[in-house]
């Protein structure tokens, strides 16, 4: 899965929780969930649970703690999808 495909799959997962629509329009690997998109920590947990469901993966606590931006989410998902 390419980075573009992965971002395309992550966008609808993240969208319901975004508080800054302008930042969401410019979503990239460098986008920070809290600082850029203004997503609160409770909603960040919801995003992580939705990512687990969408990609049929299980995330450990350490994965969740690192998932603060789009790039780290992509890296963790890619790692979990490896056979």
Jmol script that loads the backbone (N, CA, C; Angstrom):
load data "model"
ATOM      1  N   UNK A   1       0.847  -1.178   0.000  1.00  0.00           N
ATOM      2  CA  UNK A   1       0.000   0.000   0.000  1.00  0.00           C
ATOM      3  C   UNK A   1       0.897   1.248   0.000  1.00  0.00           C
ATOM      4  N   UNK A   2       0.629   2.152  -0.924  1.00  0.00           N
ATOM      5  CA  UNK A   2       1.431   3.374  -1.009  1.00  0.00           C
ATOM      6  C   UNK A   2       1.028   4.352   0.097  1.00  0.00           C
ATOM      7  N   UNK A   3       1.874   5.348   0.319  1.00  0.00           N
ATOM      8  CA  UNK A   3       1.556   6.371   1.323  1.00  0.00           C
ATOM      9  C   UNK A   3       0.266   7.098   0.973  1.00  0.00           C
ATOM     10  N   UNK A   4       0.071   7.371  -0.316  1.00  0.00           N
ATOM     11  CA  UNK A   4      -1.143   8.065  -0.751  1.00  0.00           C
ATOM     12  C   UNK A   4      -2.387   7.223  -0.470  1.00  0.00           C
ATOM     13  N   UNK A   5      -2.306   5.926  -0.743  1.00  0.00           N
ATOM     14  CA  UNK A   5      -3.431   5.022  -0.471  1.00  0.00           C
ATOM     15  C   UNK A   5      -3.722   4.943   1.032  1.00  0.00           C
ATOM     16  N   UNK A   6      -2.658   4.919   1.818  1.00  0.00           N
ATOM     17  CA  UNK A   6      -2.820   4.841   3.260  1.00  0.00           C
ATOM     18  C   UNK A   6      -3.457   6.120   3.811  1.00  0.00           C
ATOM     19  N   UNK A   7      -3.001   7.265   3.347  1.00  0.00           N
ATOM     20  CA  UNK A   7      -3.605   8.535   3.769  1.00  0.00           C
ATOM     21  C   UNK A   7      -5.072   8.574   3.346  1.00  0.00           C
ATOM     22  N   UNK A   8      -5.367   8.085   2.153  1.00  0.00           N
ATOM     23  CA  UNK A   8      -6.752   8.062   1.664  1.00  0.00           C
ATOM     24  C   UNK A   8      -7.634   7.188   2.564  1.00  0.00           C
ATOM     25  N   UNK A   9      -7.089   6.100   3.112  1.00  0.00           N
ATOM     26  CA  UNK A   9      -7.859   5.239   4.017  1.00  0.00           C
ATOM     27  C   UNK A   9      -7.978   5.851   5.414  1.00  0.00           C
ATOM     28  N   UNK A  10      -6.984   6.625   5.814  1.00  0.00           N
ATOM     29  CA  UNK A  10      -7.003   7.241   7.142  1.00  0.00           C
ATOM     30  C   UNK A  10      -7.934   8.458   7.204  1.00  0.00           C
ATOM     31  N   UNK A  11      -8.052   9.179   6.099  1.00  0.00           N
ATOM     32  CA  UNK A  11      -8.846  10.419   6.097  1.00  0.00           C
ATOM     33  C   UNK A  11     -10.276  10.238   6.604  1.00  0.00           C
ATOM     34  N   UNK A  12     -11.045   9.274   6.085  1.00  0.00           N
ATOM     35  CA  UNK A  12     -12.421   9.130   6.584  1.00  0.00           C
ATOM     36  C   UNK A  12     -12.492   8.667   8.046  1.00  0.00           C
ATOM     37  N   UNK A  13     -11.427   8.038   8.537  1.00  0.00           N
ATOM     38  CA  UNK A  13     -11.381   7.621   9.934  1.00  0.00           C
ATOM     39  C   UNK A  13     -11.187   8.843  10.840  1.00  0.00           C
ATOM     40  N   UNK A  14     -10.331   9.745  10.400  1.00  0.00           N
ATOM     41  CA  UNK A  14      -9.975  10.932  11.181  1.00  0.00           C
ATOM     42  C   UNK A  14     -11.054  12.015  11.084  1.00  0.00           C
ATOM     43  N   UNK A  15     -11.700  12.118   9.940  1.00  0.00           N
ATOM     44  CA  UNK A  15     -12.614  13.227   9.630  1.00  0.00           C
ATOM     45  C   UNK A  15     -13.653  13.560  10.706  1.00  0.00           C
ATOM     46  N   UNK A  16     -14.355  12.572  11.297  1.00  0.00           N
ATOM     47  CA  UNK A  16     -15.405  12.930  12.257  1.00  0.00           C
ATOM     48  C   UNK A  16     -14.900  13.646  13.520  1.00  0.00           C
ATOM     49  N   UNK A  17     -13.601  13.551  13.779  1.00  0.00           N
ATOM     50  CA  UNK A  17     -13.063  14.080  15.039  1.00  0.00           C
ATOM     51  C   UNK A  17     -12.316  15.406  14.866  1.00  0.00           C
ATOM     52  N   UNK A  18     -12.164  15.843  13.635  1.00  0.00           N
ATOM     53  CA  UNK A  18     -11.374  17.045  13.334  1.00  0.00           C
ATOM     54  C   UNK A  18     -12.086  18.307  13.815  1.00  0.00           C
ATOM     55  N   UNK A  19     -11.332  19.182  14.475  1.00  0.00           N
ATOM     56  CA  UNK A  19     -11.868  20.469  14.924  1.00  0.00           C
ATOM     57  C   UNK A  19     -11.375  21.627  14.051  1.00  0.00           C
ATOM     58  N   UNK A  20     -10.343  21.378  13.244  1.00  0.00           N
ATOM     59  CA  UNK A  20      -9.790  22.416  12.365  1.00  0.00           C
ATOM     60  C   UNK A  20      -9.897  21.928  10.919  1.00  0.00           C
ATOM     61  N   UNK A  21     -10.993  22.300  10.277  1.00  0.00           N
ATOM     62  CA  UNK A  21     -11.266  21.824   8.911  1.00  0.00           C
ATOM     63  C   UNK A  21     -10.205  22.273   7.918  1.00  0.00           C
ATOM     64  N   UNK A  22      -9.676  23.477   8.099  1.00  0.00           N
ATOM     65  CA  UNK A  22      -8.661  23.996   7.169  1.00  0.00           C
ATOM     66  C   UNK A  22      -7.404  23.123   7.209  1.00  0.00           C
ATOM     67  N   UNK A  23      -6.979  22.749   8.400  1.00  0.00           N
ATOM     68  CA  UNK A  23      -5.811  21.871   8.534  1.00  0.00           C
ATOM     69  C   UNK A  23      -6.102  20.498   7.935  1.00  0.00           C
ATOM     70  N   UNK A  24      -7.345  20.026   8.079  1.00  0.00           N
ATOM     71  CA  UNK A  24      -7.721  18.714   7.541  1.00  0.00           C
ATOM     72  C   UNK A  24      -7.655  18.714   6.015  1.00  0.00           C
ATOM     73  N   UNK A  25      -8.018  19.832   5.394  1.00  0.00           N
ATOM     74  CA  UNK A  25      -7.949  19.923   3.931  1.00  0.00           C
ATOM     75  C   UNK A  25      -6.524  19.732   3.431  1.00  0.00           C
ATOM     76  N   UNK A  26      -5.561  20.113   4.252  1.00  0.00           N
ATOM     77  CA  UNK A  26      -4.142  20.023   3.879  1.00  0.00           C
ATOM     78  C   UNK A  26      -3.454  18.849   4.565  1.00  0.00           C
ATOM     79  N   UNK A  27      -4.220  17.826   4.908  1.00  0.00           N
ATOM     80  CA  UNK A  27      -3.683  16.663   5.620  1.00  0.00           C
ATOM     81  C   UNK A  27      -2.493  16.068   4.871  1.00  0.00           C
ATOM     82  N   UNK A  28      -1.413  15.851   5.598  1.00  0.00           N
ATOM     83  CA  UNK A  28      -0.216  15.230   5.035  1.00  0.00           C
ATOM     84  C   UNK A  28       0.438  14.381   6.114  1.00  0.00           C
ATOM     85  N   UNK A  29       1.561  13.772   5.784  1.00  0.00           N
ATOM     86  CA  UNK A  29       2.288  12.960   6.758  1.00  0.00           C
ATOM     87  C   UNK A  29       2.703  13.796   7.964  1.00  0.00           C
ATOM     88  N   UNK A  30       2.900  15.080   7.767  1.00  0.00           N
ATOM     89  CA  UNK A  30       3.393  15.952   8.832  1.00  0.00           C
ATOM     90  C   UNK A  30       2.290  16.483   9.738  1.00  0.00           C
ATOM     91  N   UNK A  31       1.043  16.174   9.441  1.00  0.00           N
ATOM     92  CA  UNK A  31      -0.074  16.693  10.226  1.00  0.00           C
ATOM     93  C   UNK A  31      -0.113  16.044  11.608  1.00  0.00           C
ATOM     94  N   UNK A  32      -0.176  16.879  12.635  1.00  0.00           N
ATOM     95  CA  UNK A  32      -0.253  16.425  14.018  1.00  0.00           C
ATOM     96  C   UNK A  32      -1.732  16.381  14.425  1.00  0.00           C
ATOM     97  N   UNK A  33      -2.155  15.270  15.022  1.00  0.00           N
ATOM     98  CA  UNK A  33      -3.567  15.116  15.386  1.00  0.00           C
ATOM     99  C   UNK A  33      -4.030  16.170  16.394  1.00  0.00           C
ATOM    100  N   UNK A  34      -3.231  16.425  17.415  1.00  0.00           N
ATOM    101  CA  UNK A  34      -3.637  17.340  18.478  1.00  0.00           C
ATOM    102  C   UNK A  34      -3.368  18.796  18.100  1.00  0.00           C
ATOM    103  N   UNK A  35      -2.139  19.103  17.717  1.00  0.00           N
ATOM    104  CA  UNK A  35      -1.757  20.493  17.461  1.00  0.00           C
ATOM    105  C   UNK A  35      -2.358  21.070  16.185  1.00  0.00           C
ATOM    106  N   UNK A  36      -2.411  20.268  15.113  1.00  0.00           N
ATOM    107  CA  UNK A  36      -2.915  20.776  13.830  1.00  0.00           C
ATOM    108  C   UNK A  36      -4.425  20.598  13.689  1.00  0.00           C
ATOM    109  N   UNK A  37      -4.909  19.399  13.956  1.00  0.00           N
ATOM    110  CA  UNK A  37      -6.325  19.090  13.736  1.00  0.00           C
ATOM    111  C   UNK A  37      -7.189  19.379  14.961  1.00  0.00           C
ATOM    112  N   UNK A  38      -6.544  19.697  16.087  1.00  0.00           N
ATOM    113  CA  UNK A  38      -7.248  20.047  17.337  1.00  0.00           C
ATOM    114  C   UNK A  38      -8.131  18.900  17.844  1.00  0.00           C
ATOM    115  N   UNK A  39      -7.641  17.670  17.674  1.00  0.00           N
ATOM    116  CA  UNK A  39      -8.365  16.494  18.150  1.00  0.00           C
ATOM    117  C   UNK A  39      -7.992  16.274  19.618  1.00  0.00           C
ATOM    118  N   UNK A  40      -8.993  16.098  20.479  1.00  0.00           N
ATOM    119  CA  UNK A  40      -8.684  15.900  21.899  1.00  0.00           C
ATOM    120  C   UNK A  40      -8.278  14.451  22.165  1.00  0.00           C
ATOM    121  N   UNK A  41      -7.723  14.216  23.339  1.00  0.00           N
ATOM    122  CA  UNK A  41      -7.166  12.899  23.647  1.00  0.00           C
ATOM    123  C   UNK A  41      -8.220  11.793  23.668  1.00  0.00           C
ATOM    124  N   UNK A  42      -9.427  12.119  24.099  1.00  0.00           N
ATOM    125  CA  UNK A  42     -10.499  11.105  24.097  1.00  0.00           C
ATOM    126  C   UNK A  42     -10.829  10.683  22.668  1.00  0.00           C
ATOM    127  N   UNK A  43     -10.903  11.650  21.775  1.00  0.00           N
ATOM    128  CA  UNK A  43     -11.180  11.325  20.376  1.00  0.00           C
ATOM    129  C   UNK A  43     -10.006  10.628  19.711  1.00  0.00           C
ATOM    130  N   UNK A  44      -8.807  10.896  20.183  1.00  0.00           N
ATOM    131  CA  UNK A  44      -7.636  10.204  19.656  1.00  0.00           C
ATOM    132  C   UNK A  44      -7.747   8.706  19.930  1.00  0.00           C
ATOM    133  N   UNK A  45      -8.275   8.358  21.082  1.00  0.00           N
ATOM    134  CA  UNK A  45      -8.503   6.943  21.409  1.00  0.00           C
ATOM    135  C   UNK A  45      -9.529   6.358  20.438  1.00  0.00           C
ATOM    136  N   UNK A  46     -10.583   7.108  20.138  1.00  0.00           N
ATOM    137  CA  UNK A  46     -11.586   6.645  19.168  1.00  0.00           C
ATOM    138  C   UNK A  46     -10.953   6.405  17.801  1.00  0.00           C
ATOM    139  N   UNK A  47     -10.082   7.302  17.386  1.00  0.00           N
ATOM    140  CA  UNK A  47      -9.392   7.146  16.091  1.00  0.00           C
ATOM    141  C   UNK A  47      -8.565   5.873  16.092  1.00  0.00           C
ATOM    142  N   UNK A  48      -7.849   5.636  17.175  1.00  0.00           N
ATOM    143  CA  UNK A  48      -7.020   4.433  17.263  1.00  0.00           C
ATOM    144  C   UNK A  48      -7.883   3.176  17.175  1.00  0.00           C
ATOM    145  N   UNK A  49      -9.011   3.162  17.870  1.00  0.00           N
ATOM    146  CA  UNK A  49      -9.917   2.014  17.804  1.00  0.00           C
ATOM    147  C   UNK A  49     -10.473   1.839  16.388  1.00  0.00           C
ATOM    148  N   UNK A  50     -10.803   2.952  15.728  1.00  0.00           N
ATOM    149  CA  UNK A  50     -11.313   2.888  14.358  1.00  0.00           C
ATOM    150  C   UNK A  50     -10.237   2.386  13.393  1.00  0.00           C
ATOM    151  N   UNK A  51      -8.991   2.771  13.629  1.00  0.00           N
ATOM    152  CA  UNK A  51      -7.881   2.291  12.791  1.00  0.00           C
ATOM    153  C   UNK A  51      -7.715   0.783  12.971  1.00  0.00           C
ATOM    154  N   UNK A  52      -7.821   0.324  14.203  1.00  0.00           N
ATOM    155  CA  UNK A  52      -7.733  -1.121  14.446  1.00  0.00           C
ATOM    156  C   UNK A  52      -8.803  -1.865  13.655  1.00  0.00           C
ATOM    157  N   UNK A  53     -10.019  -1.372  13.692  1.00  0.00           N
ATOM    158  CA  UNK A  53     -11.121  -2.020  12.973  1.00  0.00           C
ATOM    159  C   UNK A  53     -10.933  -1.947  11.463  1.00  0.00           C
ATOM    160  N   UNK A  54     -10.575  -0.770  10.966  1.00  0.00           N
ATOM    161  CA  UNK A  54     -10.464  -0.576   9.515  1.00  0.00           C
ATOM    162  C   UNK A  54      -9.372  -1.436   8.887  1.00  0.00           C
ATOM    163  N   UNK A  55      -8.275  -1.615   9.615  1.00  0.00           N
ATOM    164  CA  UNK A  55      -7.144  -2.365   9.059  1.00  0.00           C
ATOM    165  C   UNK A  55      -7.049  -3.776   9.632  1.00  0.00           C
ATOM    166  N   UNK A  56      -7.987  -4.134  10.522  1.00  0.00           N
ATOM    167  CA  UNK A  56      -8.001  -5.447  11.167  1.00  0.00           C
ATOM    168  C   UNK A  56      -6.654  -5.760  11.819  1.00  0.00           C
ATOM    169  N   UNK A  57      -6.198  -4.802  12.648  1.00  0.00           N
ATOM    170  CA  UNK A  57      -4.944  -4.961  13.372  1.00  0.00           C
ATOM    171  C   UNK A  57      -5.202  -4.698  14.856  1.00  0.00           C
ATOM    172  N   UNK A  58      -4.266  -5.087  15.699  1.00  0.00           N
ATOM    173  CA  UNK A  58      -4.324  -4.793  17.133  1.00  0.00           C
ATOM    174  C   UNK A  58      -3.144  -3.890  17.459  1.00  0.00           C
ATOM    175  N   UNK A  59      -3.431  -2.820  18.157  1.00  0.00           N
ATOM    176  CA  UNK A  59      -2.382  -1.878  18.541  1.00  0.00           C
ATOM    177  C   UNK A  59      -2.096  -2.029  20.037  1.00  0.00           C
ATOM    178  N   UNK A  60      -0.833  -2.071  20.369  1.00  0.00           N
ATOM    179  CA  UNK A  60      -0.406  -2.156  21.765  1.00  0.00           C
ATOM    180  C   UNK A  60      -0.402  -0.759  22.377  1.00  0.00           C
ATOM    181  N   UNK A  61      -0.330  -0.680  23.691  1.00  0.00           N
ATOM    182  CA  UNK A  61      -0.299   0.618  24.371  1.00  0.00           C
ATOM    183  C   UNK A  61       0.841   1.500  23.875  1.00  0.00           C
ATOM    184  N   UNK A  62       2.009   0.895  23.649  1.00  0.00           N
ATOM    185  CA  UNK A  62       3.152   1.686  23.183  1.00  0.00           C
ATOM    186  C   UNK A  62       2.899   2.238  21.779  1.00  0.00           C
ATOM    187  N   UNK A  63       2.187   1.488  20.940  1.00  0.00           N
ATOM    188  CA  UNK A  63       1.823   1.991  19.605  1.00  0.00           C
ATOM    189  C   UNK A  63       0.909   3.200  19.752  1.00  0.00           C
ATOM    190  N   UNK A  64      -0.063   3.080  20.642  1.00  0.00           N
ATOM    191  CA  UNK A  64      -1.039   4.155  20.838  1.00  0.00           C
ATOM    192  C   UNK A  64      -0.368   5.429  21.341  1.00  0.00           C
ATOM    193  N   UNK A  65       0.599   5.266  22.234  1.00  0.00           N
ATOM    194  CA  UNK A  65       1.302   6.429  22.784  1.00  0.00           C
ATOM    195  C   UNK A  65       2.108   7.153  21.718  1.00  0.00           C
ATOM    196  N   UNK A  66       2.563   6.431  20.708  1.00  0.00           N
ATOM    197  CA  UNK A  66       3.382   7.029  19.651  1.00  0.00           C
ATOM    198  C   UNK A  66       2.539   7.633  18.527  1.00  0.00           C
ATOM    199  N   UNK A  67       1.272   7.280  18.459  1.00  0.00           N
ATOM    200  CA  UNK A  67       0.433   7.686  17.339  1.00  0.00           C
ATOM    201  C   UNK A  67      -0.120   9.099  17.554  1.00  0.00           C
ATOM    202  N   UNK A  68       0.745  10.082  17.364  1.00  0.00           N
ATOM    203  CA  UNK A  68       0.383  11.468  17.607  1.00  0.00           C
ATOM    204  C   UNK A  68       0.235  12.284  16.330  1.00  0.00           C
ATOM    205  N   UNK A  69       0.690  11.713  15.227  1.00  0.00           N
ATOM    206  CA  UNK A  69       0.579  12.415  13.954  1.00  0.00           C
ATOM    207  C   UNK A  69       0.339  11.404  12.838  1.00  0.00           C
ATOM    208  N   UNK A  70       0.063  11.917  11.657  1.00  0.00           N
ATOM    209  CA  UNK A  70      -0.280  11.045  10.528  1.00  0.00           C
ATOM    210  C   UNK A  70       0.891  10.123  10.177  1.00  0.00           C
ATOM    211  N   UNK A  71       2.109  10.656  10.185  1.00  0.00           N
ATOM    212  CA  UNK A  71       3.281   9.849   9.826  1.00  0.00           C
ATOM    213  C   UNK A  71       3.437   8.659  10.778  1.00  0.00           C
ATOM    214  N   UNK A  72       3.333   8.896  12.081  1.00  0.00           N
ATOM    215  CA  UNK A  72       3.488   7.780  13.019  1.00  0.00           C
ATOM    216  C   UNK A  72       2.347   6.774  12.867  1.00  0.00           C
ATOM    217  N   UNK A  73       1.133   7.257  12.600  1.00  0.00           N
ATOM    218  CA  UNK A  73       0.008   6.342  12.360  1.00  0.00           C
ATOM    219  C   UNK A  73       0.288   5.475  11.135  1.00  0.00           C
ATOM    220  N   UNK A  74       0.790   6.093  10.078  1.00  0.00           N
ATOM    221  CA  UNK A  74       1.105   5.349   8.853  1.00  0.00           C
ATOM    222  C   UNK A  74       2.198   4.310   9.117  1.00  0.00           C
ATOM    223  N   UNK A  75       3.239   4.718   9.838  1.00  0.00           N
ATOM    224  CA  UNK A  75       4.341   3.794  10.134  1.00  0.00           C
ATOM    225  C   UNK A  75       3.865   2.595  10.942  1.00  0.00           C
ATOM    226  N   UNK A  76       3.044   2.849  11.946  1.00  0.00           N
ATOM    227  CA  UNK A  76       2.553   1.770  12.813  1.00  0.00           C
ATOM    228  C   UNK A  76       1.626   0.833  12.042  1.00  0.00           C
ATOM    229  N   UNK A  77       0.714   1.391  11.253  1.00  0.00           N
ATOM    230  CA  UNK A  77      -0.190   0.561  10.457  1.00  0.00           C
ATOM    231  C   UNK A  77       0.601  -0.285   9.464  1.00  0.00           C
ATOM    232  N   UNK A  78       1.546   0.331   8.784  1.00  0.00           N
ATOM    233  CA  UNK A  78       2.378  -0.398   7.811  1.00  0.00           C
ATOM    234  C   UNK A  78       3.115  -1.541   8.485  1.00  0.00           C
ATOM    235  N   UNK A  79       3.683  -1.270   9.668  1.00  0.00           N
ATOM    236  CA  UNK A  79       4.415  -2.295  10.415  1.00  0.00           C
ATOM    237  C   UNK A  79       3.489  -3.444  10.819  1.00  0.00           C
ATOM    238  N   UNK A  80       2.284  -3.117  11.272  1.00  0.00           N
ATOM    239  CA  UNK A  80       1.334  -4.143  11.726  1.00  0.00           C
ATOM    240  C   UNK A  80       0.794  -4.977  10.561  1.00  0.00           C
ATOM    241  N   UNK A  81       0.776  -4.408   9.367  1.00  0.00           N
ATOM    242  CA  UNK A  81       0.241  -5.131   8.214  1.00  0.00           C
ATOM    243  C   UNK A  81       1.266  -6.060   7.578  1.00  0.00           C
ATOM    244  N   UNK A  82       2.524  -5.932   7.976  1.00  0.00           N
ATOM    245  CA  UNK A  82       3.551  -6.806   7.414  1.00  0.00           C
ATOM    246  C   UNK A  82       3.311  -8.241   7.865  1.00  0.00           C
ATOM    247  N   UNK A  83       3.502  -9.196   6.944  1.00  0.00           N
ATOM    248  CA  UNK A  83       3.277 -10.606   7.305  1.00  0.00           C
ATOM    249  C   UNK A  83       4.289 -11.122   8.312  1.00  0.00           C
TER     250      UNK A  83
END
end "model"
wireframe off; spacefill off
backbone 0.3
color backbone group
